[in-house]
């Protein structure tokens, strides 16, 4: 049997919704918040604008603001971006929420639990071993490769560690695409 993979399968990790924010509520001390419908608040003070992303506590529904821009001159805004803030553009909400610098500045982390899905081909080759799989991420969903592969192949994680050859550490979260090879079972 050849050691070169016979089949190359594509897998895609896709976001199904925006992730929850790990953010402490000042009222009820809950640790989760959501962007809900994804709204910005734009406030004008003379020729200066403040833009906030509104988030809601999942427990008590208290609304909080995450600063996007503070005291920024109107002339400094790209007109398309400003219009997106005014219209609550869902793409702009997602890009701000997923921006690591924005998250660090506003002191929150993303909780991706239940916010993504793995899309795999429906047919799996029965006799063509080894099989090479390319994993592509549509959004930066941090996931441990061993857990992702275990879910996709419906194998235990120990079996994954035994049968999978991969160029990235299997037990360290990644949000970048990677490839792996599945060897035949015994």
C-alpha positions in Angstrom: 0.0 0.0 0.0 1.3 3.5 -0.9 2.1 5.9 1.9 0.9 8.8 -0.2 -2.8 9.9 0.4 -5.2 8.7 -2.3 -8.0 11.1 -1.4 -7.9 14.7 -0.4 -11.1 15.9 1.5 -12.0 19.5 2.3 -13.4 20.4 5.7 -14.7 23.9 6.5 -15.1 25.4 10.0 -17.9 28.0 9.7 -19.4 30.5 12.1 -23.1 29.9 12.7 -23.7 33.0 14.9 -21.6 35.6 16.6 -19.9 34.2 19.7 -20.8 35.2 23.2 -18.5 37.7 25.0 -16.9 36.7 28.2 -17.5 40.0 30.0 -18.5 40.5 33.6 -21.9 42.3 34.1 -21.7 45.2 36.6 -25.3 44.4 37.9 -25.6 40.6 38.3 -21.9 39.6 37.9 -22.8 37.2 35.1 -19.8 36.4 32.9 -21.5 36.4 29.5 -22.9 39.0 27.2 -24.2 39.0 23.6 -24.5 41.6 20.8 -28.1 40.7 20.4 -29.3 42.2 17.1 -25.9 43.9 16.7 -26.4 47.6 17.2 -24.1 50.6 17.3 -24.8 53.8 19.1 -23.5 56.9 17.4 -23.5 60.1 19.5 -22.5 63.5 18.2 -21.0 66.2 20.3 -20.3 69.2 18.1 -17.9 68.0 15.4 -16.8 65.0 17.4 -18.4 61.5 17.3 -18.5 58.7 19.8 -19.4 55.2 18.5 -20.2 52.3 20.8 -21.1 48.7 20.2 -24.0 47.8 22.4 -23.9 44.4 24.2 -26.5 42.8 26.5 -26.0 40.6 29.6 -27.4 37.2 28.9 -28.7 36.9 32.5 -30.2 40.3 33.4 -30.5 42.0 30.0 -28.5 45.0 31.1 -27.1 47.0 28.2 -23.4 48.0 28.2 -21.3 49.9 25.7 -18.0 48.9 24.1 -16.1 51.9 22.8 -15.4 51.7 19.1 -14.4 55.4 18.6 -14.2 58.1 21.2 -14.2 61.8 20.5 -13.2 61.3 16.9 -13.7 64.2 14.4 -16.4 63.5 11.8 -13.9 64.3 9.1 -11.7 61.3 10.2 -14.4 58.8 9.4 -14.7 57.0 6.1 -18.2 57.9 4.8 -19.0 54.2 4.1 -17.9 53.1 7.5 -19.9 55.9 9.2 -22.9 54.9 7.2 -22.4 51.3 8.4 -22.4 52.4 12.0 -25.6 54.4 11.5 -27.3 51.5 9.7 -26.0 48.8 12.2 -24.4 46.9 9.4 -24.1 43.2 10.5 -20.7 42.8 8.7 -19.3 45.8 10.5 -20.7 44.4 13.9 -18.9 41.1 13.2 -15.7 42.7 12.1 -15.5 44.9 15.2 -16.5 42.1 17.5 -13.9 39.6 16.1 -11.1 42.2 16.0 -8.5 41.1 18.6 -7.3 44.7 19.3 -10.9 45.8 19.9 -11.4 42.9 22.3 -8.2 43.7 24.2 -9.1 47.4 24.4 -12.5 46.6 25.8 -11.3 43.7 28.0 -13.4 40.8 26.8 -12.8 37.4 25.3 -14.9 35.4 22.9 -16.8 32.3 23.9 -17.2 30.2 20.7 -19.2 27.4 22.4 -22.0 26.4 20.0 -21.2 29.3 17.6 -19.6 27.2 14.8 -20.1 24.1 12.8 -17.8 21.7 11.0 -18.8 21.0 7.4 -17.4 17.7 6.0 -18.1 15.8 2.8 -21.0 13.4 3.2 -19.1 10.5 1.6 -16.0 9.0 3.3 -13.8 6.7 1.3 -14.0 3.1 2.7 -10.9 1.5 1.2 -8.6 4.3 0.1 -6.1 4.8 2.9 -4.4 7.0 4.0 -6.8 10.0 3.5 -5.6 13.6 3.5 -7.9 16.3 4.9 -7.5 20.1 4.4 -9.2 22.2 7.1 -10.2 25.8 6.2 -11.5 28.4 8.7 -14.1 30.9 7.4 -13.8 32.9 10.6 -11.1 32.8 13.3 -12.8 30.2 15.5 -10.2 28.9 18.0 -10.5 25.1 18.3 -8.3 22.3 19.3 -7.4 20.2 16.3 -7.8 16.9 18.2 -11.4 17.8 19.2 -12.2 19.0 15.7 -10.9 15.9 14.1 -12.6 13.7 16.7 -15.9 15.4 15.9 -15.4 15.1 12.2 -14.3 11.5 12.1 -16.4 10.3 15.1 -13.4 8.8 16.8 -12.2 9.1 20.4 -9.4 11.6 20.9 -7.1 8.8 21.8 -7.8 7.2 18.5 -7.2 10.5 16.8 -3.8 10.9 18.5 -2.9 7.3 17.4 -4.2 7.5 13.7 -3.7 11.1 12.7 -0.5 12.7 11.4 -0.6 16.5 11.5 1.9 19.4 11.2 0.3 21.5 13.9 0.1 20.5 17.6 -3.2 18.6 18.1 -3.8 19.8 21.7 -3.1 23.5 21.2 -6.0 25.7 19.9 -5.7 27.1 16.4 -7.8 29.4 14.2 -5.8 29.0 11.1 -6.2 26.3 8.4 -4.2 23.1 8.6 -3.9 19.7 7.0 -3.7 16.2 8.4 -3.5 12.6 7.2 -5.7 9.8 8.6 -4.0 6.4 8.6 -6.0 3.1 8.3 -7.4 1.6 11.5 -6.2 -1.8 12.6 
